[in-house]
Amino acid sequence: MDREPEEMQFLGLSDVYRESYKIIFVWRKIFSKITLTLILPLSFIFLMHIEVSNILFSKIVKNTQQMMETPQDTPQYHNLSDMLSSEWATLVLFKLVYFTFLLILSLLSTSAVVYTVASIYTAREVTFSKVMTVVPKVWKRLMVTFLCTFAAFFTYNVMAVLVFIIWALTTGGRSGGVGFFVVLAILYFAGFVYLTVVWQLASVVTIMEDSCGVGAMVKSNELIRGKMGLLILIFLKLGVSFGLIQFLFKKTVVHGWSLGSVDRTVYGIVCLVLFSQLYQFQLVIQTVLYFVCKSYHHQNIDKSALSDHLEVYDGEYEPLKAKDVQMEECHV
């Protein structure tokens, strides 16, 4: 990152993409190791989860249909009932294991990429071994931020469900009720996107500064002001890209759709590579957007202080102090 801090605020959509790609390309060796170690396993777990969930759920649907067609209080009915209970338990257990590994790898990947980009920004020597030493310690702080954002999402969804229930009980069947439902759905989607943007930037704030949890979310909310349009546009474009990869995987691997004689294993590998590269690109973009937002609010980061605090002291990760990370906010 050879741009001056003051110039970062002027980066547009294409500039952010270009800057992120340049970072990955120039430092492709270390980013390739991070991808192979953390992001590729994460991508594999995510895609295989789709395949395994489809297999397990298909069995549940098939046995449910058979049980509905079987007379009750018969041995076959009880066998199907026991089988369904076992399959539901397997599916729930699989989901729990999946989300656990996905969460761990996601937080580790975020820690590794953000820390690496921050080190590159300060022109400090960064090696893969040093990144992997720091990552487990940074991961603990990210977990606190994740739990706070999870609580925020949970509360938001509970409130949304209550609002939709009130809508159904009051205006659901009346004239104009459908239009009001559309408005509520749009507002819900906008709020969900907003919370997601806050969460993504809060993850970077957690690593770059001394705040984590609610404090990181508050700082993230302050930073995105004035750059909300850019952040939302980038989030939506990345979300659509992830959705397309997932759609391609479902069609070609899960459901067996193919062009010509191409084996579905080939499609699976292509989807795996695309997903892992896109996920890496997203994490780099999140970090670049942090610098863009800091520059927009005239909070120039002291590179020497940032470099010092990225070091590992006595085997412990020292979080960045806000007063060290940024200089006095200047007004223009």
C-alpha positions in Angstrom: 0.0 0.0 0.0 2.0 2.9 -1.3 -0.7 5.6 -1.1 -0.6 8.4 1.4 -3.1 8.2 4.3 -4.8 11.4 3.1 -5.4 9.9 -0.4 -7.2 6.8 0.9 -10.5 8.8 1.4 -10.8 9.4 -2.3 -10.8 5.7 -3.3 -13.9 4.7 -5.2 -15.3 1.3 -5.9 -12.9 0.3 -8.7 -10.0 1.9 -6.7 -10.7 -0.3 -3.6 -10.8 -3.4 -5.8 -7.6 -2.4 -7.6 -5.8 -1.6 -4.3 -7.0 -4.9 -2.7 -5.9 -6.9 -5.8 -2.5 -5.2 -5.8 -1.9 -6.2 -2.2 -2.8 -9.8 -2.8 -0.7 -9.9 -6.0 2.4 -8.3 -4.6 2.3 -10.4 -1.4 0.9 -13.5 -3.1 3.3 -15.9 -1.4 2.1 -15.2 2.1 -1.6 -14.9 1.1 -1.3 -18.2 -0.7 -0.1 -19.8 2.5 -2.9 -18.2 4.5 -5.4 -19.4 1.9 -4.1 -23.0 1.9 -3.9 -23.2 5.7 -7.2 -21.5 6.7 -9.4 -20.2 3.9 -9.3 -23.3 1.7 -10.4 -25.6 4.6 -13.1 -23.1 5.5 -14.4 -23.1 1.9 -14.3 -26.9 1.7 -16.3 -27.2 4.9 -18.9 -24.6 3.7 -19.4 -26.3 0.3 -19.4 -29.9 1.7 -22.0 -28.7 4.3 -24.3 -28.0 1.4 -23.8 -31.5 -0.1 -24.1 -33.4 3.2 -27.1 -31.4 4.4 -28.9 -32.1 1.1 -28.3 -35.9 1.6 -29.4 -35.9 5.2 -32.5 -33.8 4.5 -33.5 -35.8 1.5 -33.5 -39.0 3.7 -35.7 -37.2 6.2 -38.2 -36.0 3.6 -38.4 -39.5 2.1 -38.9 -41.3 5.4 -41.5 -38.6 6.5 -43.5 -39.3 3.3 -43.3 -43.1 3.9 -44.4 -42.6 7.5 -47.4 -40.5 6.5 -48.5 -43.3 4.1 -48.0 -46.0 6.8 -50.8 -47.0 9.2 -50.1 -46.0 12.8 -49.4 -48.4 15.6 -47.6 -50.8 13.2 -44.0 -52.1 13.5 -43.1 -50.4 10.2 -44.5 -47.1 11.5 -42.5 -47.2 14.7 -39.3 -48.2 12.8 -39.8 -45.2 10.5 -40.4 -43.0 13.6 -37.2 -44.1 15.3 -35.3 -43.7 12.1 -36.6 -40.1 11.6 -35.6 -39.3 15.2 -32.1 -40.6 14.6 -31.8 -38.7 11.3 -32.9 -35.4 12.8 -30.5 -35.9 15.7 -27.7 -36.6 13.1 -28.6 -33.5 11.1 -28.7 -31.2 14.2 -25.3 -32.6 15.5 -23.8 -32.2 12.0 -25.0 -28.5 11.9 -23.5 -27.8 15.3 -20.1 -29.3 14.4 -20.3 -27.5 11.0 -21.0 -24.1 12.6 -18.3 -24.6 15.2 -15.5 -25.3 12.7 -16.8 -22.6 10.3 -16.7 -20.0 13.1 -13.2 -20.9 14.2 -11.8 -20.9 10.7 -13.6 -17.7 9.8 -12.2 -15.8 12.8 -8.7 -17.2 12.3 -8.8 -16.3 8.6 -10.0 -12.8 9.4 -7.2 -12.4 12.0 -4.5 -13.6 9.6 -5.6 -11.5 6.6 -6.2 -8.2 8.6 -3.0 -8.6 10.5 -1.1 -9.2 7.3 -2.5 -6.2 5.5 -1.9 -4.0 8.6 1.8 -5.2 8.6 2.1 -4.4 4.9 0.6 -1.0 5.5 3.3 -0.2 8.0 6.0 -1.5 5.7 7.0 -4.0 8.5 8.5 -7.3 7.8 5.8 -10.0 7.9 6.2 -13.7 7.5 3.7 -16.5 7.5 5.2 -18.0 10.7 4.8 -14.7 12.5 1.2 -14.3 11.3 0.3 -17.8 12.6 1.9 -16.9 15.9 -0.2 -13.8 16.4 -3.4 -15.1 15.0 -4.5 -17.3 17.9 -4.2 -14.4 20.3 -6.0 -11.9 18.0 -8.7 -14.6 17.5 -9.8 -14.3 21.2 -10.7 -10.6 20.7 -12.5 -11.3 17.5 -14.6 -13.9 19.3 -15.9 -11.2 21.8 -16.9 -9.0 18.8 -18.6 -11.9 17.1 -20.6 -12.7 20.2 -21.7 -9.1 20.5 -22.7 -8.9 16.8 -24.5 -12.3 17.1 -26.5 -10.9 20.0 -27.3 -7.8 17.9 -28.5 -10.0 15.0 -30.5 -12.2 17.3 -32.2 -9.3 18.9 -32.9 -7.7 15.5 -34.4 -10.8 14.1 -36.6 -11.4 17.2 -37.9 -7.9 16.9 -38.5 -8.4 13.2 -40.5 -11.5 13.8 -42.6 -9.7 16.4 -43.3 -6.9 13.9 -44.3 -9.4 11.2 -46.6 -11.2 13.6 -48.3 -7.9 14.5 -48.7 -7.2 10.8 -50.3 -10.6 10.2 -52.7 -10.1 13.1 -53.7 -6.6 12.2 -53.4 -5.8 8.5 -52.3 -9.1 6.9 -55.7 -9.9 5.2 -56.9 -6.4 4.7 -56.6 -4.1 1.7 -53.1 -2.7 1.4 -51.6 -5.3 3.7 -49.4 -6.8 1.0 -47.9 -3.4 0.2 -47.2 -2.8 3.9 -45.5 -6.2 4.1 -43.3 -5.3 1.1 -42.3 -2.1 2.9 -41.5 -4.1 6.1 -39.5 -6.6 4.1 -37.4 -3.8 2.5 -36.8 -2.2 5.8 -35.7 -5.5 7.3 -33.3 -6.2 4.5 -31.8 -2.7 4.8 -31.3 -3.2 8.5 -29.8 -6.6 8.0 -27.3 -5.2 5.4 -26.4 -2.3 7.7 -25.7 -4.7 10.7 -23.6 -6.8 8.4 -21.5 -3.9 7.2 -21.0 -2.8 10.9 -19.9 -6.3 11.8 -17.4 -6.6 9.0 -15.7 -3.3 9.8 -15.9 -4.0 13.6 -13.8 -7.1 13.0 -11.1 -5.0 11.5 -11.4 -2.4 14.3 -11.0 -5.2 16.8 -7.6 -6.1 15.4 -6.4 -2.6 14.6 -7.4 -0.8 17.8 -7.9 -1.5 21.5 -11.7 -1.9 21.2 -13.6 -5.1 20.9 -17.1 -6.3 21.3 -19.7 -3.4 21.7 -16.9 -0.8 21.6 -15.7 -2.1 18.2 -19.2 -2.0 16.9 -19.7 1.6 18.1 -16.4 2.7 16.4 -17.4 0.8 13.3 -20.7 2.6 13.2 -18.9 5.9 13.5 -16.4 5.1 10.8 -19.0 4.1 8.1 -20.7 7.4 8.2 -20.1 9.2 5.0 -19.0 6.0 3.3 -22.1 3.9 3.8 -23.0 3.9 0.1 -19.6 2.5 -0.9 -19.6 -0.1 1.8 -23.1 -1.3 1.0 -22.4 -1.5 -2.7 -19.3 -3.6 -2.2 -21.1 -5.8 0.3 -24.0 -6.4 -2.1 -21.6 -7.2 -5.0 -19.6 -9.6 -2.9 -22.8 -11.2 -1.6 -24.1 -11.7 -5.1 -20.8 -13.3 -6.2 -20.9 -15.7 -3.2 -24.5 -16.5 -4.1 -23.6 -17.3 -7.7 -20.8 -19.7 -6.6 -23.2 -21.4 -4.2 -25.9 -21.7 -6.9 -23.3 -23.2 -9.3 -22.2 -25.7 -6.7 -25.8 -26.8 -5.9 -26.6 -27.2 -9.6 -23.5 -29.0 -10.7 -22.4 -30.9 -7.6 -25.4 -31.4 -5.4 -28.0 -31.9 -8.2 -25.6 -33.3 -10.8 -26.3 -30.8 -13.6 -23.4 -30.7 -16.1 -22.3 -29.4 -19.5 -21.1 -32.2 -21.7 -19.0 -34.9 -20.1 -17.5 -32.7 -17.3 -17.5 -34.7 -14.1 -19.1 -33.0 -11.1 -15.8 -33.4 -9.2 -14.3 -30.8 -11.6 -17.2 -28.4 -10.9 -16.6 -29.0 -7.2 -12.9 -28.1 -7.4 -13.7 -25.0 -9.5 -16.3 -23.8 -7.0 -13.9 -24.5 -4.1 -11.1 -22.4 -5.8 -13.5 -19.6 -6.7 -15.0 -19.4 -3.2 -11.7 -19.4 -1.4 -10.2 -16.7 -3.6 -13.3 -14.6 -3.3 -13.3 -15.0 0.5 -9.7 -13.9 0.7 -10.4 -10.9 -1.6 -13.3 -9.9 0.7 -11.2 -9.9 3.8 -8.5 -7.7 2.2 -11.2 -5.4 1.0 -12.6 -5.1 4.5 -9.2 -4.0 5.7 -8.7 -1.5 2.9 -12.1 0.0 3.6 -11.0 0.5 7.2 -8.2 2.8 6.0 -10.6 4.5 3.6 -13.0 5.3 6.4 -10.3 6.4 8.8 -8.9 8.8 6.1 -12.4 10.1 5.3 -12.8 11.2 8.9 -9.3 12.7 8.9 -8.0 10.1 11.5 -4.5 9.6 10.0 -2.9 6.4 11.4 0.5 6.7 12.8 2.4 3.9 11.0 5.2 3.7 13.4 2.9 3.3 16.4 0.8 0.8 14.5 3.9 -1.2 13.6 5.1 -1.2 17.2 1.8 -2.5 18.5 1.6 -5.2 15.9 4.6 -6.8 17.4 4.3 -9.8 19.8 5.7 -9.0 23.2 6.7 -11.9 25.5 4.4 -14.2 23.6 1.3 -12.0 24.1 -0.5 -9.8 21.5 -0.6 -6.2 22.6 -3.8 -4.5 21.4 -3.6 -1.2 19.8 -4.4 1.9 21.7 -6.6 4.4 20.0 -4.3 7.3 20.9 -1.4 5.4 19.3 -3.3 4.3 16.2 -4.5 7.8 15.1 -3.3 11.3 15.4 -5.5 14.2 16.4 -8.5 14.4 14.2 -8.0 17.4 11.9 -10.9 19.3 10.4 -10.8 20.7 6.8 
